[in-house]
Amino acid sequence: MLVDYHIHTAMSEDAKGEFEDCVKTARRKGLVEIGFSDHFHPRKQEYSMSSARLTEYIERVQALKKNIDFPVKSG
């Protein structure tokens, strides 16, 4: 069983992927579950999403979970 819980999206400034694209890639590679773990640190902004985007991040992960048939976690 292959999983990957260390997936960053463009929201944490150190990656370029969008949520849906990450799921497509995971399926293509044979993964059975993924976890988004974008960087967030309120005082250290290098490679971190801004505090203003944290709510958007959570909402996007929750919407993705509702709209796809693939196990997704977030951290």
C-alpha positions as CSV (number, residue, x, y, z in Angstrom):
1,M,0.0,0.0,0.0
2,L,1.7,3.2,-1.2
3,V,0.8,6.5,0.5
4,D,2.4,10.0,0.5
5,Y,1.6,12.4,3.3
6,H,4.2,15.0,2.3
7,I,2.6,16.8,-0.6
8,H,2.9,20.5,-1.0
9,T,0.8,22.7,-3.2
10,A,1.4,26.1,-4.7
11,M,-0.1,27.6,-1.5
12,S,3.1,27.1,0.5
13,E,5.3,28.8,-2.1
14,D,7.7,26.0,-2.5
15,A,5.7,23.9,-5.0
16,K,3.7,24.5,-8.1
17,G,1.0,21.8,-7.9
18,E,-2.7,22.4,-7.5
19,F,-4.8,20.1,-5.2
20,E,-6.6,18.3,-8.0
21,D,-3.4,17.8,-10.0
22,C,-1.8,16.2,-7.0
23,V,-4.6,13.7,-6.7
24,K,-4.4,12.8,-10.4
25,T,-0.7,12.3,-10.1
26,A,-1.1,10.1,-7.0
27,R,-3.6,7.9,-8.8
28,R,-1.4,7.6,-11.8
29,K,1.5,6.5,-9.6
30,G,-0.6,3.9,-7.8
31,L,-0.9,5.6,-4.4
32,V,-3.9,4.7,-2.3
33,E,-4.0,7.8,-0.1
34,I,-2.3,11.2,0.1
35,G,-1.9,13.9,2.7
36,F,-1.3,17.6,2.0
37,S,1.3,19.1,4.3
38,D,1.9,22.6,3.0
39,H,4.1,24.8,5.1
40,F,2.5,27.2,7.5
41,H,4.3,29.2,10.1
42,P,2.8,32.6,11.2
43,R,6.2,34.2,11.9
44,K,8.4,32.6,9.3
45,Q,7.2,33.4,5.8
46,E,9.9,31.8,3.7
47,Y,8.2,28.8,1.9
48,S,5.2,29.3,4.1
49,M,1.6,30.2,3.1
50,S,0.5,33.5,4.6
51,S,-1.8,33.5,7.6
52,A,-4.4,35.1,5.4
53,R,-4.6,32.0,3.3
54,L,-4.9,29.4,6.0
55,T,-8.8,29.4,5.9
56,E,-8.7,29.1,2.2
57,Y,-6.3,26.1,2.4
58,I,-8.6,24.3,4.9
59,E,-11.7,25.0,2.8
60,R,-10.0,23.8,-0.4
61,V,-8.9,20.5,1.2
62,Q,-12.4,19.9,2.6
63,A,-14.0,20.6,-0.7
64,L,-11.6,18.3,-2.5
65,K,-12.5,15.5,0.0
66,K,-16.2,15.9,-0.7
67,N,-15.8,16.0,-4.5
68,I,-13.4,13.1,-5.2
69,D,-13.4,9.4,-4.5
70,F,-9.9,9.2,-3.1
71,P,-8.6,9.3,0.5
72,V,-7.1,12.7,1.3
73,K,-5.7,14.0,4.5
74,S,-4.2,17.3,5.5
75,G,-1.8,18.5,8.1
